[in-house]
Amino acid sequence: MMWLFGQVFVWCLVSFVAGSAVTAAAFLMQRRFAAPPVVVEKSTGDRKVVEMEAAE
């Protein structure tokens, strides 16, 4: 019975490690082929005042 438990434990461990490796590889490949992130200019909190001339 312990032999069976040991076999199941080893196979679960092997499948967990293999699944983790596949998941990590998928994430790395996804980042490699993705477009580079767009840098957004941070707001300083100051508002720009825009004056409009009255159209006459």
DSSP file (Angstrom, degrees, kcal/mol; ACC not computed):
  #  RESIDUE AA STRUCTURE BP1 BP2  ACC     N-H-->O    O-->H-N    N-H-->O    O-->H-N    TCO  KAPPA ALPHA  PHI   PSI    X-CA   Y-CA   Z-CA
    1    1 A M     >        0   0    0      0, 0.0     4,-2.3     0, 0.0     5,-0.2   0.000 360.0 360.0 360.0 -39.9    0.0    0.0    0.0
    2    2 A M  H  >  +     0   0    0      1,-0.2     4,-2.6     2,-0.2     5,-0.2   0.854 360.0  57.2 -65.5 -33.1    2.9    2.4    0.8
    3    3 A W  H  > S+     0   0    0      2,-0.2     4,-2.2     1,-0.2    -1,-0.2   0.922 108.0  46.8 -62.6 -42.6    4.4    1.6   -2.6
    4    4 A L  H  > S+     0   0    0      2,-0.2     4,-2.6     1,-0.2     5,-0.2   0.917 112.0  50.0 -64.6 -44.3    1.1    2.7   -4.3
    5    5 A F  H  X S+     0   0    0     -4,-2.3     4,-2.5     1,-0.2    -2,-0.2   0.910 110.9  50.2 -60.7 -42.1    1.0    5.9   -2.2
    6    6 A G  H  X S+     0   0    0     -4,-2.6     4,-2.5     2,-0.2    -2,-0.2   0.901 110.4  49.2 -62.9 -41.8    4.6    6.6   -3.1
    7    7 A Q  H  X S+     0   0    0     -4,-2.2     4,-2.5     2,-0.2     5,-0.2   0.927 112.3  47.3 -64.3 -44.8    3.9    6.1   -6.8
    8    8 A V  H  X S+     0   0    0     -4,-2.6     4,-2.4     1,-0.2    -2,-0.2   0.915 112.4  50.5 -62.7 -42.5    0.9    8.4   -6.7
    9    9 A F  H  X S+     0   0    0     -4,-2.5     4,-2.3    -5,-0.2    -2,-0.2   0.921 111.3  47.7 -62.0 -44.4    2.8   11.0   -4.8
   10   10 A V  H  X S+     0   0    0     -4,-2.5     4,-2.6     1,-0.2    -2,-0.2   0.917 112.6  48.5 -64.6 -43.2    5.7   11.0   -7.3
   11   11 A W  H  X S+     0   0    0     -4,-2.5     4,-2.4     2,-0.2    -1,-0.2   0.877 111.5  49.7 -67.1 -36.3    3.4   11.2  -10.3
   12   12 A C  H  X S+     0   0    0     -4,-2.4     4,-2.2    -5,-0.2    -1,-0.2   0.911 112.1  48.6 -65.9 -40.8    1.5   14.1   -8.7
   13   13 A L  H  X S+     0   0    0     -4,-2.3     4,-2.3     2,-0.2    -2,-0.2   0.918 112.1  48.4 -64.5 -43.7    4.8   15.9   -8.0
   14   14 A V  H  X S+     0   0    0     -4,-2.6     4,-2.5     1,-0.2    -2,-0.2   0.916 112.5  48.1 -63.3 -43.5    6.0   15.3  -11.6
   15   15 A S  H  X S+     0   0    0     -4,-2.4     4,-2.5     2,-0.2    -1,-0.2   0.870 111.0  51.4 -67.5 -34.9    2.8   16.6  -13.1
   16   16 A F  H  X S+     0   0    0     -4,-2.2     4,-2.3     2,-0.2    -2,-0.2   0.931 112.3  45.3 -65.7 -45.1    2.8   19.6  -10.8
   17   17 A V  H  X S+     0   0    0     -4,-2.3     4,-2.2     2,-0.2    -2,-0.2   0.907 114.4  48.7 -65.9 -41.4    6.4   20.5  -11.8
   18   18 A A  H  X S+     0   0    0     -4,-2.5     4,-2.3     2,-0.2    -1,-0.2   0.914 111.8  49.1 -65.3 -42.3    5.7   19.9  -15.5
   19   19 A G  H  X S+     0   0    0     -4,-2.5     4,-2.4     1,-0.2    -2,-0.2   0.889 110.6  50.8 -63.9 -38.9    2.5   22.0  -15.4
   20   20 A S  H  X S+     0   0    0     -4,-2.3     4,-2.6     2,-0.2    -1,-0.2   0.901 110.3  49.7 -64.8 -40.6    4.4   24.8  -13.7
   21   21 A A  H  X S+     0   0    0     -4,-2.2     4,-2.4     2,-0.2    -2,-0.2   0.906 111.7  47.8 -65.5 -41.6    7.1   24.7  -16.3
   22   22 A V  H  X S+     0   0    0     -4,-2.3     4,-2.3     2,-0.2    -2,-0.2   0.912 112.6  49.2 -65.9 -41.7    4.6   24.9  -19.1
   23   23 A T  H  X S+     0   0    0     -4,-2.4     4,-2.2     2,-0.2    -2,-0.2   0.925 111.9  48.3 -63.8 -44.4    2.8   27.8  -17.5
   24   24 A A  H  X S+     0   0    0     -4,-2.6     4,-2.3     1,-0.2    -2,-0.2   0.908 111.6  50.0 -62.7 -41.9    6.0   29.7  -17.0
   25   25 A A  H  X S+     0   0    0     -4,-2.4     4,-2.4     1,-0.2    -1,-0.2   0.888 109.3  52.0 -64.2 -38.4    7.1   29.1  -20.6
   26   26 A A  H  X S+     0   0    0     -4,-2.3     4,-2.1     2,-0.2    -2,-0.2   0.913 110.6  47.5 -64.9 -41.6    3.7   30.3  -21.8
   27   27 A F  H  X S+     0   0    0     -4,-2.2     4,-2.1     2,-0.2    -2,-0.2   0.901 112.3  49.5 -66.6 -39.6    3.9   33.5  -19.8
   28   28 A L  H  X S+     0   0    0     -4,-2.3     4,-1.8     1,-0.2    -2,-0.2   0.905 112.1  47.6 -66.5 -40.2    7.5   34.2  -21.0
   29   29 A M  H  X S+     0   0    0     -4,-2.4     4,-1.9     2,-0.2    -1,-0.2   0.876 109.8  53.9 -67.2 -36.0    6.5   33.6  -24.6
   30   30 A Q  H  X S+     0   0    0     -4,-2.1     4,-0.8     1,-0.2    -2,-0.2   0.910 110.6  45.9 -64.5 -41.7    3.5   35.9  -24.2
   31   31 A R  H  < S+     0   0    0     -4,-2.1    -1,-0.2     1,-0.2    -2,-0.2   0.837 110.2  55.1 -69.9 -31.5    5.7   38.7  -22.9
   32   32 A R  H  < S+     0   0    0     -4,-1.8    -2,-0.2     1,-0.2    -1,-0.2   0.894 114.6  37.5 -69.4 -39.3    8.3   38.2  -25.7
   33   33 A F  H  < S+     0   0    0     -4,-1.9    -1,-0.2    -5,-0.1    -2,-0.2   0.483  96.2 102.7 -93.2  -2.9    5.7   38.5  -28.5
   34   34 A A  S  < S-     0   0    0     -4,-0.8    -3,-0.0    -3,-0.2    -4,-0.0  -0.420  81.8 -99.8 -78.4 155.5    3.6   41.3  -26.9
   35   35 A A        -     0   0    0      1,-0.1    -1,-0.1    -2,-0.1     3,-0.1  -0.423  48.4 -94.4 -69.2 149.1    4.0   44.9  -28.0
   36   36 A P        -     0   0    0      0, 0.0    -1,-0.1     0, 0.0    -5,-0.0  -0.334  50.8 -94.4 -64.2 148.2    6.1   47.0  -25.7
   37   37 A P        -     0   0    0      0, 0.0     2,-0.5     0, 0.0    -3,-0.0  -0.315  34.9-121.3 -66.4 145.8    4.1   48.9  -23.1
   38   38 A V        -     0   0    0     -3,-0.1     2,-0.6     1,-0.0    -3,-0.0  -0.758  22.1-134.3 -88.9 127.1    3.1   52.5  -23.9
   39   39 A V        -     0   0    0     -2,-0.5     2,-0.5     3,-0.0    -1,-0.0  -0.718  17.6-153.5 -85.7 123.4    4.4   55.0  -21.4
   40   40 A V        -     0   0    0     -2,-0.6     2,-0.2     1,-0.0    -1,-0.0  -0.829  20.9-115.6 -99.8 132.3    1.7   57.4  -20.3
   41   41 A E        -     0   0    0     -2,-0.5     2,-0.2     1,-0.1    -1,-0.0  -0.467  33.5-122.7 -68.3 129.8    2.8   60.9  -19.1
   42   42 A K        -     0   0    0     -2,-0.2     2,-0.3     1,-0.1    -1,-0.1  -0.471  21.8-116.9 -76.1 143.7    2.0   61.3  -15.5
   43   43 A S        -     0   0    0     -2,-0.2    -1,-0.1     1,-0.1     0, 0.0  -0.581  11.8-153.4 -78.3 138.7   -0.2   64.2  -14.5
   44   44 A T        -     0   0    0     -2,-0.3    -1,-0.1     2,-0.2     3,-0.1   0.588  41.5-114.6 -86.6 -10.5    1.4   66.8  -12.2
   45   45 A G  S    S+     0   0    0      1,-0.4     2,-0.3     0, 0.0    -2,-0.1   0.249  79.2 122.3  94.4 -12.4   -2.0   67.8  -10.8
   46   46 A D        -     0   0    0      1,-0.0     2,-0.4     0, 0.0    -1,-0.4  -0.649  56.8-137.8 -84.3 138.7   -1.7   71.3  -12.4
   47   47 A R        -     0   0    0     -2,-0.3     2,-0.5    -3,-0.1    -1,-0.0  -0.791  12.1-130.6 -96.3 139.1   -4.5   72.4  -14.7
   48   48 A K        -     0   0    0     -2,-0.4     2,-0.6     2,-0.0    -1,-0.0  -0.745  17.4-138.8 -87.7 131.3   -3.7   74.2  -17.9
   49   49 A V        -     0   0    0     -2,-0.5     2,-0.6     2,-0.0    -1,-0.0  -0.803  17.5-166.7 -93.3 123.4   -5.7   77.3  -18.4
   50   50 A V        -     0   0    0     -2,-0.6     2,-0.4     2,-0.0    -2,-0.0  -0.948   5.0-155.6-114.2 121.2   -6.8   77.7  -22.0
   51   51 A E        -     0   0    0     -2,-0.6     2,-0.5     0, 0.0    -2,-0.0  -0.801   5.5-159.5 -98.3 135.6   -8.2   81.0  -23.0
   52   52 A M        -     0   0    0     -2,-0.4     2,-0.3     3,-0.0    -2,-0.0  -0.931  15.7-128.6-114.7 136.6  -10.5   81.2  -25.9
   53   53 A E        -     0   0    0     -2,-0.5     2,-0.4     1,-0.1     0, 0.0  -0.607  30.5-110.1 -81.0 141.5  -11.2   84.4  -27.8
   54   54 A A        -     0   0    0     -2,-0.3     2,-0.6     1,-0.1    -1,-0.1  -0.575  30.3-127.2 -72.6 126.4  -14.8   85.3  -28.3
   55   55 A A              0   0    0     -2,-0.4    -1,-0.1     1,-0.2    -3,-0.0  -0.641 360.0 360.0 -77.6 120.1  -15.7   84.9  -32.0
   56   56 A E              0   0    0     -2,-0.6    -1,-0.2     0, 0.0    -2,-0.0   0.407 360.0 360.0-113.6 360.0  -17.3   88.1  -33.1
